[in-house]
C-alpha cells in the first residue's frame, strides 16, 4: 500500500533513557491497532555522533487517518510516556509523500 502522509520527527532523549524510550515505542504492543488505523511503515534511529538524539519517520495511508490516530486517547497515552523521557518537546514535520521507493 502506498503512503500519502509522512511525518519526520526528532527527539532529544534524556541521558541514559534511549532503551526505555525503545520500550515505550515497542511496535509489538501497538502494531495491530496502528495497522487498522492506516499506519504503513516507520524508521527510527539514533544519530551516530549523539546517541541521545532520536530521529524517525512514519508513513500513513492518508493524512486524515494519521491525524485521527494522533488525536486518539491511546496515542496520547503513548506520547505522554515518551515525553516523560525527553529533554524537551519533540519536533514534528508533517509532509505529503512525493515519492516512495523500496528495494
PDB file as gemmi writes it, atoms N, CA and C in Angstrom:
CRYST1    1.000    1.000    1.000  90.00  90.00  90.00 P 1                      
ATOM      1  N   UNK A   1       0.846  -1.179   0.000  1.00  0.00           N  
ATOM      2  CA  UNK A   1       0.000   0.000   0.000  1.00  0.00           C  
ATOM      3  C   UNK A   1       0.891   1.242   0.000  1.00  0.00           C  
ATOM      4  N   UNK A   2       0.605   2.159  -0.868  1.00  0.00           N  
ATOM      5  CA  UNK A   2       1.366   3.403  -0.946  1.00  0.00           C  
ATOM      6  C   UNK A   2       0.903   4.362   0.148  1.00  0.00           C  
ATOM      7  N   UNK A   3       1.841   5.102   0.664  1.00  0.00           N  
ATOM      8  CA  UNK A   3       1.545   6.072   1.719  1.00  0.00           C  
ATOM      9  C   UNK A   3       1.285   7.441   1.108  1.00  0.00           C  
ATOM     10  N   UNK A   4       0.391   8.184   1.737  1.00  0.00           N  
ATOM     11  CA  UNK A   4       0.086   9.564   1.331  1.00  0.00           C  
ATOM     12  C   UNK A   4       0.715  10.572   2.283  1.00  0.00           C  
ATOM     13  N   UNK A   5       0.865  10.168   3.551  1.00  0.00           N  
ATOM     14  CA  UNK A   5       1.327  11.072   4.608  1.00  0.00           C  
ATOM     15  C   UNK A   5       2.632  10.548   5.202  1.00  0.00           C  
ATOM     16  N   UNK A   6       3.583  11.454   5.463  1.00  0.00           N  
ATOM     17  CA  UNK A   6       4.803  11.098   6.188  1.00  0.00           C  
ATOM     18  C   UNK A   6       5.091  12.173   7.221  1.00  0.00           C  
ATOM     19  N   UNK A   7       5.450  11.737   8.415  1.00  0.00           N  
ATOM     20  CA  UNK A   7       5.877  12.651   9.475  1.00  0.00           C  
ATOM     21  C   UNK A   7       7.315  12.316   9.832  1.00  0.00           C  
ATOM     22  N   UNK A   8       8.148  13.343   9.815  1.00  0.00           N  
ATOM     23  CA  UNK A   8       9.529  13.222  10.275  1.00  0.00           C  
ATOM     24  C   UNK A   8       9.586  13.852  11.651  1.00  0.00           C  
ATOM     25  N   UNK A   9      10.412  13.301  12.530  1.00  0.00           N  
ATOM     26  CA  UNK A   9      10.486  13.852  13.869  1.00  0.00           C  
ATOM     27  C   UNK A   9      11.871  13.676  14.461  1.00  0.00           C  
ATOM     28  N   UNK A  10      12.153  14.543  15.456  1.00  0.00           N  
ATOM     29  CA  UNK A  10      13.407  14.484  16.184  1.00  0.00           C  
ATOM     30  C   UNK A  10      13.089  14.625  17.664  1.00  0.00           C  
ATOM     31  N   UNK A  11      13.704  13.742  18.462  1.00  0.00           N  
ATOM     32  CA  UNK A  11      13.525  13.780  19.905  1.00  0.00           C  
ATOM     33  C   UNK A  11      14.891  13.828  20.563  1.00  0.00           C  
ATOM     34  N   UNK A  12      15.037  14.700  21.534  1.00  0.00           N  
ATOM     35  CA  UNK A  12      16.257  14.746  22.346  1.00  0.00           C  
ATOM     36  C   UNK A  12      15.937  14.025  23.654  1.00  0.00           C  
ATOM     37  N   UNK A  13      16.497  12.831  23.782  1.00  0.00           N  
ATOM     38  CA  UNK A  13      16.193  11.945  24.901  1.00  0.00           C  
ATOM     39  C   UNK A  13      17.091  12.301  26.091  1.00  0.00           C  
ATOM     40  N   UNK A  14      16.522  12.241  27.282  1.00  0.00           N  
ATOM     41  CA  UNK A  14      17.329  12.459  28.483  1.00  0.00           C  
ATOM     42  C   UNK A  14      18.428  11.400  28.542  1.00  0.00           C  
ATOM     43  N   UNK A  15      19.583  11.764  29.031  1.00  0.00           N  
ATOM     44  CA  UNK A  15      20.742  10.869  29.075  1.00  0.00           C  
ATOM     45  C   UNK A  15      20.381   9.530  29.722  1.00  0.00           C  
ATOM     46  N   UNK A  16      20.745   8.457  29.033  1.00  0.00           N  
ATOM     47  CA  UNK A  16      20.530   7.112  29.552  1.00  0.00           C  
ATOM     48  C   UNK A  16      19.118   6.579  29.410  1.00  0.00           C  
ATOM     49  N   UNK A  17      18.241   7.276  28.691  1.00  0.00           N  
ATOM     50  CA  UNK A  17      16.829   6.881  28.599  1.00  0.00           C  
ATOM     51  C   UNK A  17      16.435   6.311  27.225  1.00  0.00           C  
ATOM     52  N   UNK A  18      17.395   6.137  26.315  1.00  0.00           N  
ATOM     53  CA  UNK A  18      17.049   5.657  24.968  1.00  0.00           C  
ATOM     54  C   UNK A  18      16.447   4.256  25.020  1.00  0.00           C  
ATOM     55  N   UNK A  19      17.013   3.352  25.797  1.00  0.00           N  
ATOM     56  CA  UNK A  19      16.463   1.997  25.873  1.00  0.00           C  
ATOM     57  C   UNK A  19      15.051   2.004  26.452  1.00  0.00           C  
ATOM     58  N   UNK A  20      14.822   2.859  27.423  1.00  0.00           N  
ATOM     59  CA  UNK A  20      13.477   2.980  27.999  1.00  0.00           C  
ATOM     60  C   UNK A  20      12.501   3.527  26.945  1.00  0.00           C  
ATOM     61  N   UNK A  21      12.966   4.491  26.159  1.00  0.00           N  
ATOM     62  CA  UNK A  21      12.134   5.020  25.070  1.00  0.00           C  
ATOM     63  C   UNK A  21      11.801   3.925  24.069  1.00  0.00           C  
ATOM     64  N   UNK A  22      12.782   3.102  23.731  1.00  0.00           N  
ATOM     65  CA  UNK A  22      12.532   1.987  22.807  1.00  0.00           C  
ATOM     66  C   UNK A  22      11.442   1.069  23.349  1.00  0.00           C  
ATOM     67  N   UNK A  23      11.438   0.838  24.652  1.00  0.00           N  
ATOM     68  CA  UNK A  23      10.412   0.001  25.258  1.00  0.00           C  
ATOM     69  C   UNK A  23       9.022   0.602  25.111  1.00  0.00           C  
ATOM     70  N   UNK A  24       8.924   1.916  25.315  1.00  0.00           N  
ATOM     71  CA  UNK A  24       7.633   2.605  25.170  1.00  0.00           C  
ATOM     72  C   UNK A  24       7.169   2.544  23.720  1.00  0.00           C  
ATOM     73  N   UNK A  25       8.110   2.656  22.786  1.00  0.00           N  
ATOM     74  CA  UNK A  25       7.775   2.681  21.363  1.00  0.00           C  
ATOM     75  C   UNK A  25       7.642   1.284  20.763  1.00  0.00           C  
ATOM     76  N   UNK A  26       7.681   0.251  21.567  1.00  0.00           N  
ATOM     77  CA  UNK A  26       7.644  -1.124  21.078  1.00  0.00           C  
ATOM     78  C   UNK A  26       6.437  -1.358  20.177  1.00  0.00           C  
ATOM     79  N   UNK A  27       6.723  -1.664  18.935  1.00  0.00           N  
ATOM     80  CA  UNK A  27       5.658  -1.889  17.954  1.00  0.00           C  
ATOM     81  C   UNK A  27       4.902  -3.175  18.221  1.00  0.00           C  
ATOM     82  N   UNK A  28       5.503  -4.108  18.931  1.00  0.00           N  
ATOM     83  CA  UNK A  28       4.829  -5.371  19.214  1.00  0.00           C  
ATOM     84  C   UNK A  28       3.541  -5.142  19.992  1.00  0.00           C  
ATOM     85  N   UNK A  29       3.521  -4.116  20.812  1.00  0.00           N  
ATOM     86  CA  UNK A  29       2.345  -3.832  21.632  1.00  0.00           C  
ATOM     87  C   UNK A  29       1.237  -3.116  20.857  1.00  0.00           C  
ATOM     88  N   UNK A  30       1.604  -2.350  19.834  1.00  0.00           N  
ATOM     89  CA  UNK A  30       0.609  -1.487  19.192  1.00  0.00           C  
ATOM     90  C   UNK A  30       0.478  -1.685  17.684  1.00  0.00           C  
ATOM     91  N   UNK A  31       1.272  -2.570  17.096  1.00  0.00           N  
ATOM     92  CA  UNK A  31       1.284  -2.694  15.639  1.00  0.00           C  
ATOM     93  C   UNK A  31      -0.086  -3.016  15.055  1.00  0.00           C  
ATOM     94  N   UNK A  32      -0.805  -3.946  15.653  1.00  0.00           N  
ATOM     95  CA  UNK A  32      -2.126  -4.303  15.126  1.00  0.00           C  
ATOM     96  C   UNK A  32      -3.080  -3.127  15.111  1.00  0.00           C  
ATOM     97  N   UNK A  33      -3.121  -2.397  16.214  1.00  0.00           N  
ATOM     98  CA  UNK A  33      -4.000  -1.219  16.308  1.00  0.00           C  
ATOM     99  C   UNK A  33      -3.618  -0.181  15.265  1.00  0.00           C  
ATOM    100  N   UNK A  34      -2.311   0.062  15.099  1.00  0.00           N  
ATOM    101  CA  UNK A  34      -1.871   1.081  14.147  1.00  0.00           C  
ATOM    102  C   UNK A  34      -2.135   0.662  12.706  1.00  0.00           C  
ATOM    103  N   UNK A  35      -1.935  -0.611  12.393  1.00  0.00           N  
ATOM    104  CA  UNK A  35      -2.221  -1.084  11.018  1.00  0.00           C  
ATOM    105  C   UNK A  35      -3.695  -0.849  10.674  1.00  0.00           C  
ATOM    106  N   UNK A  36      -4.571  -1.157  11.615  1.00  0.00           N  
ATOM    107  CA  UNK A  36      -6.002  -0.945  11.387  1.00  0.00           C  
ATOM    108  C   UNK A  36      -6.327   0.516  11.152  1.00  0.00           C  
ATOM    109  N   UNK A  37      -5.531   1.404  11.710  1.00  0.00           N  
ATOM    110  CA  UNK A  37      -5.784   2.843  11.600  1.00  0.00           C  
ATOM    111  C   UNK A  37      -5.075   3.491  10.422  1.00  0.00           C  
ATOM    112  N   UNK A  38      -4.298   2.727   9.635  1.00  0.00           N  
ATOM    113  CA  UNK A  38      -3.698   3.288   8.430  1.00  0.00           C  
ATOM    114  C   UNK A  38      -2.191   3.417   8.431  1.00  0.00           C  
ATOM    115  N   UNK A  39      -1.523   2.955   9.496  1.00  0.00           N  
ATOM    116  CA  UNK A  39      -0.063   3.014   9.540  1.00  0.00           C  
ATOM    117  C   UNK A  39       0.518   2.125   8.446  1.00  0.00           C  
ATOM    118  N   UNK A  40       1.548   2.638   7.747  1.00  0.00           N  
ATOM    119  CA  UNK A  40       2.186   1.892   6.663  1.00  0.00           C  
ATOM    120  C   UNK A  40       3.589   1.434   7.064  1.00  0.00           C  
ATOM    121  N   UNK A  41       4.440   2.349   7.523  1.00  0.00           N  
ATOM    122  CA  UNK A  41       5.824   1.984   7.841  1.00  0.00           C  
ATOM    123  C   UNK A  41       6.445   3.022   8.761  1.00  0.00           C  
ATOM    124  N   UNK A  42       7.534   2.614   9.433  1.00  0.00           N  
ATOM    125  CA  UNK A  42       8.297   3.511  10.306  1.00  0.00           C  
ATOM    126  C   UNK A  42       9.779   3.185  10.204  1.00  0.00           C  
ATOM    127  N   UNK A  43      10.592   4.198  10.403  1.00  0.00           N  
ATOM    128  CA  UNK A  43      12.038   4.041  10.535  1.00  0.00           C  
ATOM    129  C   UNK A  43      12.466   4.946  11.686  1.00  0.00           C  
ATOM    130  N   UNK A  44      13.246   4.404  12.620  1.00  0.00           N  
ATOM    131  CA  UNK A  44      13.716   5.160  13.777  1.00  0.00           C  
ATOM    132  C   UNK A  44      15.203   4.878  13.955  1.00  0.00           C  
ATOM    133  N   UNK A  45      15.966   5.920  14.275  1.00  0.00           N  
ATOM    134  CA  UNK A  45      17.396   5.729  14.504  1.00  0.00           C  
ATOM    135  C   UNK A  45      17.961   6.783  15.426  1.00  0.00           C  
ATOM    136  N   UNK A  46      19.167   6.521  15.901  1.00  0.00           N  
ATOM    137  CA  UNK A  46      19.884   7.498  16.714  1.00  0.00           C  
ATOM    138  C   UNK A  46      21.018   8.079  15.878  1.00  0.00           C  
ATOM    139  N   UNK A  47      21.347   9.318  16.157  1.00  0.00           N  
ATOM    140  CA  UNK A  47      22.462   9.956  15.450  1.00  0.00           C  
ATOM    141  C   UNK A  47      23.767   9.285  15.843  1.00  0.00           C  
ATOM    142  N   UNK A  48      24.632   9.086  14.874  1.00  0.00           N  
ATOM    143  CA  UNK A  48      25.921   8.457  15.138  1.00  0.00           C  
ATOM    144  C   UNK A  48      26.772   9.286  16.087  1.00  0.00           C  
ATOM    145  N   UNK A  49      26.683  10.607  15.997  1.00  0.00           N  
ATOM    146  CA  UNK A  49      27.503  11.470  16.850  1.00  0.00           C  
ATOM    147  C   UNK A  49      26.782  11.927  18.123  1.00  0.00           C  
ATOM    148  N   UNK A  50      25.521  11.494  18.307  1.00  0.00           N  
ATOM    149  CA  UNK A  50      24.770  11.850  19.506  1.00  0.00           C  
ATOM    150  C   UNK A  50      23.687  10.798  19.729  1.00  0.00           C  
ATOM    151  N   UNK A  51      23.995   9.711  20.427  1.00  0.00           N  
ATOM    152  CA  UNK A  51      23.024   8.621  20.590  1.00  0.00           C  
ATOM    153  C   UNK A  51      21.800   8.986  21.421  1.00  0.00           C  
ATOM    154  N   UNK A  52      21.799  10.150  22.053  1.00  0.00           N  
ATOM    155  CA  UNK A  52      20.615  10.587  22.790  1.00  0.00           C  
ATOM    156  C   UNK A  52      19.673  11.430  21.930  1.00  0.00           C  
ATOM    157  N   UNK A  53      19.983  11.552  20.647  1.00  0.00           N  
ATOM    158  CA  UNK A  53      19.098  12.249  19.714  1.00  0.00           C  
ATOM    159  C   UNK A  53      18.506  11.210  18.769  1.00  0.00           C  
ATOM    160  N   UNK A  54      17.198  11.065  18.833  1.00  0.00           N  
ATOM    161  CA  UNK A  54      16.485  10.042  18.067  1.00  0.00           C  
ATOM    162  C   UNK A  54      15.689  10.717  16.957  1.00  0.00           C  
ATOM    163  N   UNK A  55      15.863  10.214  15.736  1.00  0.00           N  
ATOM    164  CA  UNK A  55      15.150  10.708  14.564  1.00  0.00           C  
ATOM    165  C   UNK A  55      14.287   9.576  14.009  1.00  0.00           C  
ATOM    166  N   UNK A  56      13.221   9.953  13.342  1.00  0.00           N  
ATOM    167  CA  UNK A  56      12.399   8.929  12.729  1.00  0.00           C  
ATOM    168  C   UNK A  56      11.439   9.497  11.717  1.00  0.00           C  
ATOM    169  N   UNK A  57      10.814   8.577  11.025  1.00  0.00           N  
ATOM    170  CA  UNK A  57       9.711   8.942  10.138  1.00  0.00           C  
ATOM    171  C   UNK A  57       8.680   7.834  10.206  1.00  0.00           C  
ATOM    172  N   UNK A  58       7.460   8.231   9.996  1.00  0.00           N  
ATOM    173  CA  UNK A  58       6.344   7.293   9.987  1.00  0.00           C  
ATOM    174  C   UNK A  58       5.455   7.657   8.807  1.00  0.00           C  
ATOM    175  N   UNK A  59       4.992   6.628   8.095  1.00  0.00           N  
ATOM    176  CA  UNK A  59       4.111   6.877   6.951  1.00  0.00           C  
ATOM    177  C   UNK A  59       2.730   6.280   7.224  1.00  0.00           C  
ATOM    178  N   UNK A  60       1.724   6.975   6.676  1.00  0.00           N  
ATOM    179  CA  UNK A  60       0.321   6.583   6.839  1.00  0.00           C  
ATOM    180  C   UNK A  60      -0.354   6.607   5.479  1.00  0.00           C  
ATOM    181  N   UNK A  61      -1.410   5.826   5.362  1.00  0.00           N  
ATOM    182  CA  UNK A  61      -2.111   5.769   4.080  1.00  0.00           C  
ATOM    183  C   UNK A  61      -2.761   7.093   3.717  1.00  0.00           C  
ATOM    184  N   UNK A  62      -3.276   7.829   4.707  1.00  0.00           N  
ATOM    185  CA  UNK A  62      -3.842   9.160   4.450  1.00  0.00           C  
ATOM    186  C   UNK A  62      -3.515  10.089   5.617  1.00  0.00           C  
ATOM    187  N   UNK A  63      -3.485  11.370   5.342  1.00  0.00           N  
ATOM    188  CA  UNK A  63      -3.265  12.355   6.405  1.00  0.00           C  
ATOM    189  C   UNK A  63      -4.426  12.361   7.390  1.00  0.00           C  
ATOM    190  N   UNK A  64      -5.651  12.203   6.886  1.00  0.00           N  
ATOM    191  CA  UNK A  64      -6.811  12.193   7.777  1.00  0.00           C  
ATOM    192  C   UNK A  64      -6.689  11.099   8.834  1.00  0.00           C  
ATOM    193  N   UNK A  65      -6.286   9.905   8.408  1.00  0.00           N  
ATOM    194  CA  UNK A  65      -6.162   8.798   9.362  1.00  0.00           C  
ATOM    195  C   UNK A  65      -4.978   9.017  10.307  1.00  0.00           C  
ATOM    196  N   UNK A  66      -3.901   9.627   9.821  1.00  0.00           N  
ATOM    197  CA  UNK A  66      -2.772   9.949  10.690  1.00  0.00           C  
ATOM    198  C   UNK A  66      -3.227  10.886  11.810  1.00  0.00           C  
ATOM    199  N   UNK A  67      -3.910  11.982  11.453  1.00  0.00           N  
ATOM    200  CA  UNK A  67      -4.338  12.950  12.465  1.00  0.00           C  
ATOM    201  C   UNK A  67      -5.389  12.357  13.400  1.00  0.00           C  
ATOM    202  N   UNK A  68      -6.255  11.508  12.880  1.00  0.00           N  
ATOM    203  CA  UNK A  68      -7.250  10.852  13.740  1.00  0.00           C  
ATOM    204  C   UNK A  68      -6.555   9.990  14.782  1.00  0.00           C  
ATOM    205  N   UNK A  69      -5.532   9.235  14.371  1.00  0.00           N  
ATOM    206  CA  UNK A  69      -4.780   8.431  15.328  1.00  0.00           C  
ATOM    207  C   UNK A  69      -4.040   9.320  16.325  1.00  0.00           C  
ATOM    208  N   UNK A  70      -3.420  10.394  15.828  1.00  0.00           N  
ATOM    209  CA  UNK A  70      -2.660  11.295  16.702  1.00  0.00           C  
ATOM    210  C   UNK A  70      -3.536  11.889  17.799  1.00  0.00           C  
ATOM    211  N   UNK A  71      -4.808  12.063  17.520  1.00  0.00           N  
ATOM    212  CA  UNK A  71      -5.735  12.657  18.485  1.00  0.00           C  
ATOM    213  C   UNK A  71      -6.417  11.627  19.383  1.00  0.00           C  
ATOM    214  N   UNK A  72      -6.102  10.344  19.203  1.00  0.00           N  
ATOM    215  CA  UNK A  72      -6.770   9.296  19.976  1.00  0.00           C  
ATOM    216  C   UNK A  72      -6.219   9.227  21.401  1.00  0.00           C  
ATOM    217  N   UNK A  73      -7.046   8.803  22.354  1.00  0.00           N  
ATOM    218  CA  UNK A  73      -6.579   8.660  23.743  1.00  0.00           C  
ATOM    219  C   UNK A  73      -5.412   7.677  23.873  1.00  0.00           C  
ATOM    220  N   UNK A  74      -5.425   6.588  23.092  1.00  0.00           N  
ATOM    221  CA  UNK A  74      -4.345   5.600  23.168  1.00  0.00           C  
ATOM    222  C   UNK A  74      -3.013   6.200  22.732  1.00  0.00           C  
ATOM    223  N   UNK A  75      -3.050   6.978  21.655  1.00  0.00           N  
ATOM    224  CA  UNK A  75      -1.812   7.591  21.169  1.00  0.00           C  
ATOM    225  C   UNK A  75      -1.339   8.681  22.126  1.00  0.00           C  
ATOM    226  N   UNK A  76      -2.259   9.410  22.711  1.00  0.00           N  
ATOM    227  CA  UNK A  76      -1.883  10.432  23.681  1.00  0.00           C  
ATOM    228  C   UNK A  76      -1.202   9.797  24.895  1.00  0.00           C  
ATOM    229  N   UNK A  77      -1.727   8.662  25.338  1.00  0.00           N  
ATOM    230  CA  UNK A  77      -1.114   7.965  26.471  1.00  0.00           C  
ATOM    231  C   UNK A  77       0.321   7.542  26.133  1.00  0.00           C  
ATOM    232  N   UNK A  78       0.512   7.007  24.927  1.00  0.00           N  
ATOM    233  CA  UNK A  78       1.852   6.612  24.494  1.00  0.00           C  
ATOM    234  C   UNK A  78       2.770   7.835  24.395  1.00  0.00           C  
ATOM    235  N   UNK A  79       2.259   8.931  23.845  1.00  0.00           N  
ATOM    236  CA  UNK A  79       3.052  10.147  23.727  1.00  0.00           C  
ATOM    237  C   UNK A  79       3.475  10.667  25.094  1.00  0.00           C  
ATOM    238  N   UNK A  80       2.574  10.658  26.052  1.00  0.00           N  
ATOM    239  CA  UNK A  80       2.908  11.166  27.394  1.00  0.00           C  
ATOM    240  C   UNK A  80       4.020  10.331  28.033  1.00  0.00           C  
ATOM    241  N   UNK A  81       3.999   9.025  27.823  1.00  0.00           N  
ATOM    242  CA  UNK A  81       5.068   8.169  28.340  1.00  0.00           C  
ATOM    243  C   UNK A  81       6.390   8.505  27.653  1.00  0.00           C  
ATOM    244  N   UNK A  82       6.354   8.700  26.330  1.00  0.00           N  
ATOM    245  CA  UNK A  82       7.567   9.068  25.605  1.00  0.00           C  
ATOM    246  C   UNK A  82       8.072  10.428  26.070  1.00  0.00           C  
ATOM    247  N   UNK A  83       7.169  11.375  26.179  1.00  0.00           N  
ATOM    248  CA  UNK A  83       7.546  12.756  26.531  1.00  0.00           C  
ATOM    249  C   UNK A  83       8.250  12.816  27.882  1.00  0.00           C  
ATOM    250  N   UNK A  84       7.871  11.930  28.806  1.00  0.00           N  
ATOM    251  CA  UNK A  84       8.498  11.928  30.127  1.00  0.00           C  
ATOM    252  C   UNK A  84       9.975  11.530  30.070  1.00  0.00           C  
ATOM    253  N   UNK A  85      10.412  10.950  28.958  1.00  0.00           N  
ATOM    254  CA  UNK A  85      11.795  10.508  28.793  1.00  0.00           C  
ATOM    255  C   UNK A  85      12.634  11.504  27.992  1.00  0.00           C  
ATOM    256  N   UNK A  86      12.016  12.593  27.549  1.00  0.00           N  
ATOM    257  CA  UNK A  86      12.689  13.560  26.688  1.00  0.00           C  
ATOM    258  C   UNK A  86      13.149  14.784  27.462  1.00  0.00           C  
ATOM    259  N   UNK A  87      14.142  15.466  26.899  1.00  0.00           N  
ATOM    260  CA  UNK A  87      14.631  16.690  27.491  1.00  0.00           C  
ATOM    261  C   UNK A  87      13.836  17.916  27.078  1.00  0.00           C  
ATOM    262  N   UNK A  88      12.895  17.747  26.170  1.00  0.00           N  
ATOM    263  CA  UNK A  88      12.048  18.833  25.675  1.00  0.00           C  
ATOM    264  C   UNK A  88      11.028  18.267  24.716  1.00  0.00           C  
ATOM    265  N   UNK A  89      10.189  19.138  24.194  1.00  0.00           N  
ATOM    266  CA  UNK A  89       9.181  18.674  23.242  1.00  0.00           C  
ATOM    267  C   UNK A  89       9.846  18.195  21.950  1.00  0.00           C  
ATOM    268  N   UNK A  90       9.321  17.135  21.347  1.00  0.00           N  
ATOM    269  CA  UNK A  90       9.868  16.693  20.064  1.00  0.00           C  
ATOM    270  C   UNK A  90       9.517  17.693  18.961  1.00  0.00           C  
ATOM    271  N   UNK A  91      10.295  17.648  17.890  1.00  0.00           N  
ATOM    272  CA  UNK A  91       9.994  18.446  16.702  1.00  0.00           C  
ATOM    273  C   UNK A  91       9.298  17.539  15.694  1.00  0.00           C  
ATOM    274  N   UNK A  92       8.208  18.031  15.088  1.00  0.00           N  
ATOM    275  CA  UNK A  92       7.437  17.260  14.115  1.00  0.00           C  
ATOM    276  C   UNK A  92       7.395  18.015  12.800  1.00  0.00           C  
ATOM    277  N   UNK A  93       7.487  17.274  11.719  1.00  0.00           N  
ATOM    278  CA  UNK A  93       7.403  17.844  10.378  1.00  0.00           C  
ATOM    279  C   UNK A  93       6.451  16.962   9.573  1.00  0.00           C  
ATOM    280  N   UNK A  94       5.202  17.394   9.424  1.00  0.00           N  
ATOM    281  CA  UNK A  94       4.201  16.638   8.676  1.00  0.00           C  
ATOM    282  C   UNK A  94       4.279  17.009   7.201  1.00  0.00           C  
ATOM    283  N   UNK A  95       4.316  15.995   6.355  1.00  0.00           N  
ATOM    284  CA  UNK A  95       4.525  16.210   4.922  1.00  0.00           C  
ATOM    285  C   UNK A  95       3.611  15.306   4.090  1.00  0.00           C  
ATOM    286  N   UNK A  96       3.409  15.706   2.850  1.00  0.00           N  
ATOM    287  CA  UNK A  96       2.778  14.844   1.861  1.00  0.00           C  
ATOM    288  C   UNK A  96       3.877  14.035   1.182  1.00  0.00           C  
ATOM    289  N   UNK A  97       3.620  12.768   0.923  1.00  0.00           N  
ATOM    290  CA  UNK A  97       4.593  11.919   0.250  1.00  0.00           C  
ATOM    291  C   UNK A  97       4.646  12.304  -1.224  1.00  0.00           C  
ATOM    292  N   UNK A  98       5.824  12.640  -1.703  1.00  0.00           N  
ATOM    293  CA  UNK A  98       6.022  12.912  -3.131  1.00  0.00           C  
ATOM    294  C   UNK A  98       6.402  11.645  -3.874  1.00  0.00           C  
ATOM    295  N   UNK A  99       7.202  10.830  -3.211  1.00  0.00           N  
ATOM    296  CA  UNK A  99       7.678   9.590  -3.839  1.00  0.00           C  
ATOM    297  C   UNK A  99       8.096   8.615  -2.750  1.00  0.00           C  
ATOM    298  N   UNK A 100       7.865   7.354  -2.976  1.00  0.00           N  
ATOM    299  CA  UNK A 100       8.260   6.309  -2.040  1.00  0.00           C  
ATOM    300  C   UNK A 100       8.897   5.182  -2.844  1.00  0.00           C  
ATOM    301  N   UNK A 101      10.107   4.775  -2.450  1.00  0.00           N  
ATOM    302  CA  UNK A 101      10.793   3.666  -3.125  1.00  0.00           C  
ATOM    303  C   UNK A 101      11.341   2.706  -2.101  1.00  0.00           C  
ATOM    304  N   UNK A 102      11.361   1.464  -2.458  1.00  0.00           N  
ATOM    305  CA  UNK A 102      11.935   0.416  -1.615  1.00  0.00           C  
ATOM    306  C   UNK A 102      12.689  -0.554  -2.505  1.00  0.00           C  
ATOM    307  N   UNK A 103      13.678  -1.185  -1.925  1.00  0.00           N  
ATOM    308  CA  UNK A 103      14.470  -2.151  -2.685  1.00  0.00           C  
ATOM    309  C   UNK A 103      13.631  -3.373  -3.022  1.00  0.00           C  
TER     310      UNK A 103                                                      
END                                                                             
